[in-house]
Amino acid sequence: MQCGYSHLAEKFGLTVLTLFCTAQASSSVSKLIRTENQILVPSRMAPQEDDVFGHLSFAVKHEGTNLEVLSQVLPKIEAEVLQKAVDAAPGSAIARKLAWLWEEFTGRRLRYEQAAGAYCPLFDPKLYFTGPEVQIPRWRVLYNGLGPISYCPVVRRAPGLSEEDIRATFKQLHEQMASVPSTLLQRAVEWAYLSETRSSFEIEREPASGSKAQRFMNLLKNLELFEKLDEDKLCDIQNRIVSSPFAQAVTYRTEQNWLANSGAFGVRRVAYIPPPADMLDDLMEGWLVLANADGSKINPLVAAAVTSFGFVYLHPFLDGNGRLSRFLVHHQLNKAKVLPEKHVVPVSAAMLKHEQSYLQALEAFSGAVRDLWDVVQIDQGNFDFQFKGSGAVYRYWDATEQSKFLFAMIREAVDTFLPQEINFLKQYDRIYRAMNDRFDVVQKDLDLLVAAGISAGRISQNLKKKYHYRVPEGFFEALESELSAQ
C-alpha cells in the first residue's frame, strides 16, 4: 500500500508533478528506510488505508510540505476531521500546520483558541530554501515559503546547490572585479552588458541590432528604476524589449498563448501551454509578491531562479517573455545587492553556450505540464486548448532543477567568461601598444587585426591576403610573435 502524498494523490485522483519520492508500506523492513526516490515504511507505522488525516500527518512528517497535493486534498476534507485532530492534540505542530492550511485553502474557520508554545515553520529549513518569515499567531505557525500561499514554488536543498557555494561565487565575483585595473574595468563592464544583451537576443534567434538592443542594454544599466515591480512596470519593460508596436502590451494577456516546437507539426508543434488567461491575474499577483520580497530574506540565487523561470512559465505577455525573464535574473541579483554596483553577469552567454541544458531546465516543468492539456488542431496554426489539470501545478511547482541550472550558469560566467574577457583586454592592450609603437597602421585596421589575432590565436591567411597592402612589411610576422609571447 502506498502511504502519504502518493496515497492521497491516488485516492483523490490527482495528477501531481512534484512527487519525487513515494512512500510504500512494506513488511520486509522493521524501520523507515529512505532511498533516493522511495520511502519504505514498516507496516506498523503505515496509516490505515481509509485514514485520510493519518496519511496527511505521515506525509508532512516524513515527506515534507507539498502544497501542490495539500491545496487539492485539504478542501475535500470535512471540517470535523480537522476539528477532531486539533481537539485531540491542540499542541501538535503537524495538526496546527494542517489546520491552518485547511483554513487558508477553504476560507472557513475551525473552533480553536489561540495556540501556545513555540512557532513551527511550515517548510523545514533543513529540507528547503525558505523565504521571509510571517507569524500566524492563531496557530503558532511560521509561514516561510518563497512566495505567498497563493503562489509558492519550492526549492529543495540538493547537491550542487549549497548556501556556502552560492555565497562563495558572489564573493569571487566582487573580488574579481575589484582586482581589475581601473583602466580595464569600465571596458570589462561594458563588454558584460553587451554580451548579455546579444546573447539574450540570440537565444530567441533574433538579431540584437539597432535601437532594440540599446533599449535592452539601457534596462540592464538602470535596474534600480524597476526595483519594485507591478503590472504597469512589467508592461513598460516588455514595451522596451519588443520593437513592434503591435506586440507591445498594455496589460497581461487576455488570450491563451503557447510555445512552439519548431521541428514538429500538428498538435505536436505545441510544446508548452501557460496557464489560462482567467487564472493569470491571480497567479501574477502572487508572483509579484515573490518578486518584490525583501532581498535580504531569501537566498539571492534562489530568488533569481524562481522569479525568472516562474515568469516564463506564466508567460503573461504574447511576446518578449524570454528576454524579460532573463532580465529578471539581474533584477533579483541587483535587488539582493550581490552584484558589484552597475555590473551584470553574462549569464545569458553561458545559457547560449549550454542551450540544450537550458532547454532541459525549462522542460523539467513545461514538459510535464504539456501532458495536462488536450490540444485539438482547428486549422493551420490554430488550436483549441482544454486544461485537464489543477491550477495548483502552476502555483506550487518545484524549482530545484532550474535553480541548479541557473547557479551553474552564473558560476561559469564568473569562473570562465569574465576572466577570459579580462585576459583578452589585458592582452589586447599589450599587443596594441607594441604594434602601434613599431608600425604606422590605420587605427581601425590595427584594432581589428589585433582583436582577431587574439581570438583565433593566429592571423588567418584570408586576413593576410585582405590586409597585405594596408600594413607595412614585417607587420604580420611581428604580430604573430606578439601573439605567441606570454
C-alpha positions in Angstrom: 0.0 0.0 0.0 1.2 3.5 -0.8 1.4 6.0 2.0 1.4 9.7 2.4 1.2 12.0 -0.6 1.2 9.3 -3.2 -1.7 7.5 -1.4 -3.6 10.8 -1.3 -3.0 11.6 -4.9 -4.3 8.2 -5.9 -7.3 8.3 -3.6 -8.4 11.7 -4.9 -7.5 11.2 -8.5 -4.9 13.9 -8.6 -2.2 14.5 -11.3 0.8 15.7 -9.3 4.1 16.9 -10.8 6.0 17.3 -7.6 6.2 13.7 -6.2 9.9 13.0 -6.4 9.8 10.4 -3.6 7.0 7.9 -2.9 6.2 6.1 0.4 5.3 2.4 0.4 4.3 0.1 3.3 6.5 -2.9 3.4 6.5 -6.0 5.6 10.2 -6.5 4.8 11.5 -3.6 6.8 11.5 -3.0 10.5 12.2 0.7 10.4 11.6 3.5 8.0 14.1 3.3 5.1 14.8 6.1 2.7 16.3 5.7 -0.8 16.8 8.4 -3.5 13.2 8.1 -4.7 11.3 5.9 -2.2 10.5 5.6 1.5 9.9 2.1 2.7 7.6 2.1 5.7 7.1 -0.7 8.3 3.5 -2.0 8.3 3.1 -0.9 11.9 4.0 2.7 11.0 1.7 2.9 8.0 -1.6 4.7 8.4 -4.8 2.7 7.7 -5.9 2.9 4.1 -9.1 5.0 4.9 -7.3 7.2 7.5 -7.0 10.4 5.4 -5.7 12.6 8.2 -3.3 9.8 9.1 -1.8 9.9 5.6 -1.7 13.7 5.7 0.2 13.7 9.0 2.5 11.0 7.7 3.2 13.0 4.6 4.0 16.2 6.4 6.2 14.5 9.0 8.2 12.2 6.6 7.9 13.8 3.2 7.9 17.5 3.8 5.4 20.2 2.8 3.9 19.6 -0.6 1.4 22.4 -1.3 0.5 21.0 -4.7 -1.1 18.0 -3.0 -2.3 19.7 0.2 -4.0 22.5 -1.7 -6.1 19.9 -3.6 -6.7 17.4 -0.8 -7.5 19.6 2.2 -10.6 21.4 0.7 -12.0 17.9 0.2 -11.7 17.1 3.9 -14.7 17.7 6.2 -14.2 20.3 9.0 -15.0 17.6 11.6 -11.9 15.6 10.6 -9.5 18.6 11.2 -11.5 19.6 14.3 -11.2 16.2 15.9 -7.4 16.1 15.2 -6.9 19.5 16.7 -9.0 18.8 19.7 -7.2 15.6 20.4 -3.7 17.2 20.2 -4.0 21.0 20.3 -0.2 21.4 20.6 0.7 19.1 17.7 2.8 21.0 15.2 1.6 18.8 12.3 -2.1 19.3 13.3 -1.6 23.0 13.6 0.1 23.2 10.2 -2.7 21.2 8.5 -5.4 23.1 10.3 -4.0 26.5 9.2 -3.6 25.3 5.6 -7.2 23.9 5.7 -8.5 27.3 6.7 -6.4 29.0 4.0 -7.5 26.7 1.2 -11.2 26.6 2.2 -11.8 30.1 3.5 -13.5 28.5 6.5 -12.6 28.6 10.2 -12.2 25.9 12.8 -13.1 26.2 16.5 -9.8 26.9 18.2 -8.4 29.3 20.7 -5.0 30.9 20.1 -2.3 28.2 20.4 0.5 28.3 22.9 4.1 27.1 22.6 6.8 27.6 20.0 6.2 28.5 16.4 6.6 25.7 13.9 7.9 26.5 10.4 5.7 25.3 7.6 8.8 24.5 5.5 11.7 22.7 7.3 14.7 24.9 6.6 16.9 21.8 6.6 14.9 20.4 3.6 14.0 23.6 1.7 15.3 27.1 0.9 12.9 29.4 2.6 11.6 32.9 2.3 10.6 35.8 4.6 9.0 34.6 7.8 5.4 35.5 8.6 4.0 34.6 12.0 0.4 33.1 12.2 -0.4 33.7 15.9 -3.7 31.8 15.9 -1.9 28.5 15.0 1.6 29.4 16.1 2.7 28.5 12.6 5.7 30.3 10.9 4.9 30.7 7.2 8.3 30.8 5.4 7.5 29.9 1.8 9.5 31.5 -1.0 6.3 33.2 -2.2 2.8 33.8 -0.7 0.4 30.9 -0.1 -1.3 31.7 -3.4 1.9 31.3 -5.4 4.7 29.4 -3.7 7.4 27.5 -5.7 9.7 25.3 -3.7 13.4 24.7 -4.0 14.7 21.6 -2.2 18.2 21.6 -0.7 20.1 19.4 -3.1 23.7 18.5 -4.1 25.1 21.3 -6.2 23.0 24.0 -4.5 24.6 24.9 -1.2 24.4 28.3 0.6 28.1 28.2 1.1 28.9 27.7 -2.6 26.4 30.4 -3.6 27.9 32.9 -1.2 31.5 32.0 -2.4 30.6 32.6 -6.0 29.3 36.1 -5.5 32.2 36.9 -3.2 34.5 35.7 -6.0 32.7 38.0 -8.4 33.3 41.0 -6.2 37.0 40.1 -5.6 37.4 39.5 -9.3 36.1 42.9 -10.4 37.9 44.7 -7.6 41.2 43.3 -8.8 40.7 44.6 -12.4 42.8 47.7 -13.1 40.7 50.8 -13.4 41.9 51.3 -17.0 40.2 48.0 -17.9 37.3 47.8 -15.5 34.9 50.0 -17.4 35.6 48.2 -20.7 35.0 44.8 -19.0 31.7 46.1 -17.6 30.7 47.4 -21.0 31.6 44.0 -22.5 29.4 42.3 -19.9 26.4 44.5 -20.8 26.9 43.9 -24.5 27.5 40.2 -24.1 24.3 39.8 -22.0 22.3 41.8 -24.5 23.5 40.0 -27.6 23.2 36.5 -26.0 19.7 37.1 -24.7 18.5 38.1 -28.2 20.4 35.2 -29.8 18.7 32.7 -27.6 15.5 33.9 -29.1 17.0 33.6 -32.6 16.6 37.3 -33.1 19.4 39.7 -34.1 20.5 42.2 -31.4 20.7 45.2 -33.7 19.9 48.8 -33.6 17.7 50.5 -31.1 16.1 47.4 -29.6 19.5 46.1 -28.4 20.3 49.5 -27.0 16.9 49.6 -25.2 17.6 46.2 -23.6 21.1 47.3 -22.5 19.7 50.5 -21.0 17.3 48.4 -19.0 20.2 46.4 -17.6 22.1 49.6 -16.8 19.1 51.1 -14.9 17.9 48.1 -12.8 17.3 50.3 -9.8 14.4 52.1 -11.7 12.4 48.9 -11.6 13.2 47.7 -8.1 9.5 47.3 -7.1 7.6 45.6 -9.9 3.9 45.8 -10.8 1.8 45.2 -13.9 2.5 48.7 -15.3 6.3 48.3 -14.8 6.3 44.9 -16.4 4.4 46.3 -19.4 6.9 49.1 -19.6 9.8 46.7 -19.6 8.1 44.5 -22.2 7.4 47.5 -24.4 11.1 48.4 -24.3 12.2 44.9 -25.2 9.7 44.4 -28.0 10.2 46.6 -31.1 6.9 46.1 -32.9 4.1 48.4 -31.6 1.6 45.7 -32.4 3.3 43.3 -30.0 3.6 45.8 -27.1 1.4 45.0 -24.1 -0.8 47.4 -22.0 -2.0 44.6 -19.7 -1.3 40.9 -19.1 -2.5 38.7 -21.9 -6.3 38.1 -22.2 -6.0 35.1 -24.5 -4.3 31.7 -24.5 -0.8 31.6 -25.8 1.6 28.7 -26.3 5.2 27.9 -27.2 6.1 26.1 -30.4 8.4 23.2 -31.1 9.7 24.4 -34.4 10.7 21.0 -35.6 7.2 19.4 -35.3 3.8 19.6 -37.0 0.2 19.5 -35.9 -0.6 19.3 -32.2 3.0 18.1 -31.6 4.1 21.6 -32.5 2.6 22.8 -29.2 5.5 22.4 -26.8 4.2 24.3 -23.7 0.9 25.9 -22.7 1.0 28.6 -19.9 -2.0 28.9 -17.5 -5.3 30.0 -18.9 -5.8 33.8 -19.1 -8.6 33.7 -16.5 -6.1 32.3 -13.9 -3.3 34.8 -14.8 -4.2 37.8 -12.8 -4.3 35.8 -9.5 -1.1 34.0 -10.4 0.7 37.1 -11.3 -0.4 38.9 -8.1 1.3 36.1 -6.1 4.3 36.1 -8.4 4.7 39.9 -7.8 4.8 39.3 -4.0 7.6 36.8 -4.6 9.4 39.1 -7.0 9.2 42.1 -4.6 10.1 40.2 -1.4 12.9 41.6 0.8 16.1 40.6 -1.0 17.9 40.0 2.3 15.4 37.4 3.4 15.8 34.9 0.6 18.8 33.3 -1.0 19.6 35.6 -4.0 20.3 32.8 -6.4 17.1 31.0 -5.5 15.1 34.3 -5.7 16.5 34.9 -9.2 15.7 31.3 -10.3 12.1 31.2 -9.1 11.4 34.7 -10.3 12.9 34.3 -13.7 11.7 30.8 -14.5 8.3 31.4 -12.8 7.8 34.4 -15.1 8.5 32.5 -18.2 6.2 29.6 -17.1 3.3 32.1 -16.5 4.1 33.8 -19.8 2.0 36.9 -19.1 2.6 38.6 -22.5 2.3 37.5 -26.0 5.9 38.4 -26.9 9.1 39.2 -25.1 8.7 36.8 -22.1 12.0 35.0 -22.6 14.2 38.2 -22.7 12.2 39.7 -19.8 12.7 36.5 -17.8 16.5 36.8 -18.2 16.3 40.5 -17.4 14.7 39.4 -14.1 17.7 37.3 -13.1 19.7 40.6 -13.0 16.8 42.4 -11.4 16.8 40.0 -8.4 20.6 39.8 -8.0 20.8 43.6 -8.1 17.9 43.9 -5.5 19.8 41.5 -3.2 23.0 43.6 -3.7 25.2 40.6 -4.6 26.4 42.2 -7.8 29.0 44.9 -7.8 27.3 48.3 -8.4 26.4 48.9 -12.0 27.6 45.4 -13.1 25.9 42.4 -14.7 27.0 38.8 -15.1 26.9 37.5 -18.6 24.7 34.6 -17.6 22.9 34.6 -21.0 26.2 33.9 -22.7 26.6 30.8 -20.6 23.0 29.8 -21.3 23.6 30.2 -25.0 26.7 28.0 -24.8 24.7 25.4 -22.9 21.5 25.9 -24.8 20.5 22.2 -24.6 20.8 22.3 -20.8 18.8 25.5 -20.7 16.1 23.7 -22.7 16.2 20.8 -20.3 15.8 23.1 -17.3 12.8 24.7 -18.9 11.3 21.3 -19.8 11.7 20.0 -16.3 8.4 21.7 -15.7 7.0 22.6 -19.0 7.2 19.1 -20.5 5.1 17.6 -17.7 2.6 20.4 -17.8 2.1 19.9 -21.5 0.5 16.5 -20.7 -2.2 18.2 -18.7 -3.7 19.8 -21.8 -5.8 18.4 -24.5 -5.0 20.1 -27.8 -7.1 19.9 -30.9 -5.9 21.4 -34.2 -8.7 23.6 -35.8 -6.7 24.6 -38.9 -3.2 25.6 -39.8 -1.7 27.3 -36.8 -4.9 27.4 -34.8 -5.7 25.1 -31.9 -8.3 24.5 -29.2 -6.9 24.1 -25.7 -8.6 22.3 -22.8 -6.9 22.2 -19.4 -7.5 18.9 -17.6 -5.2 19.6 -14.6 -5.3 21.7 -11.5 -4.1 25.3 -11.2 -2.0 24.1 -8.3 0.6 22.9 -10.8 1.3 26.5 -11.8 1.2 27.7 -8.2 3.3 25.2 -6.4 5.9 24.0 -8.8 9.3 22.6 -7.9 12.2 24.9 -9.0 15.1 22.8 -7.7 16.4 21.8 -11.2 16.0 25.3 -12.5 17.9 26.8 -9.5 20.7 24.3 -10.0 20.9 25.2 -13.7 21.0 29.0 -13.1 23.7 28.6 -10.4 25.8 26.5 -12.8 25.4 29.3 -15.4 26.4 32.0 -13.0 29.4 30.0 -11.9 30.5 29.6 -15.5 30.1 33.3 -16.2 32.2 34.1 -13.1 34.8 31.3 -13.5 35.2 31.5 -17.3 33.5 34.2 -19.3 34.6 37.3 -17.2 38.2 36.1 -16.7 38.5 35.3 -20.4 37.4 38.8 -21.3 39.6 40.5 -18.7 42.6 38.5 -20.0 41.6 39.4 -23.6 41.6 43.1 -22.7 45.0 42.9 -21.0 46.5 41.0 -23.9 44.9 43.4 -26.4 46.3 46.5 -24.7 49.8 45.0 -24.5 49.9 43.9 -28.2 48.1 47.0 -29.5 50.7 49.3 -27.8 53.6 47.2 -29.0 52.4 47.1 -32.6 51.3 50.8 -32.6 54.8 51.8 -31.4 56.5 49.9 -34.3 54.1 50.3 -37.2 52.1 53.0 -38.8 48.7 51.4 -39.4 45.2 52.9 -39.6 43.7 52.6 -36.1 40.6 50.6 -37.1 42.7 48.1 -39.1 45.1 47.7 -36.2 42.2 47.2 -33.8 40.6 44.6 -36.0 43.8 42.6 -36.7 44.9 42.6 -33.0 41.5 41.5 -31.8 41.1 38.8 -34.5 44.6 37.5 -33.8 43.9 37.2 -30.0 40.6 35.5 -30.6 42.0 32.9 -33.1 45.5 32.7 -31.6 46.9 33.5 -35.1 46.3 35.6 -38.2 44.4 33.7 -40.9 45.6 33.5 -44.5 42.4 35.3 -45.5 43.2 38.3 -43.3 46.8 38.4 -44.5 45.6 38.5 -48.1 42.9 41.1 -47.4 45.3 43.5 -45.5 48.5 42.7 -47.3 48.7 46.1 -49.0 47.3 48.0 -45.9 50.1 47.2 -43.5 53.9 47.7 -43.6 56.2 44.8 -44.4 57.0 42.7 -41.4 53.7 43.6 -39.7 52.2 40.1 -39.7 55.4 38.4 -38.5 55.7 40.9 -35.6 52.0 40.5 -34.7 52.3 36.7 -34.6 55.4 37.0 -32.5 53.5 39.1 -30.0 50.6 36.7 -30.0 52.9 33.8 -29.1 54.5 35.8 -26.3 53.2 35.1 -22.8 
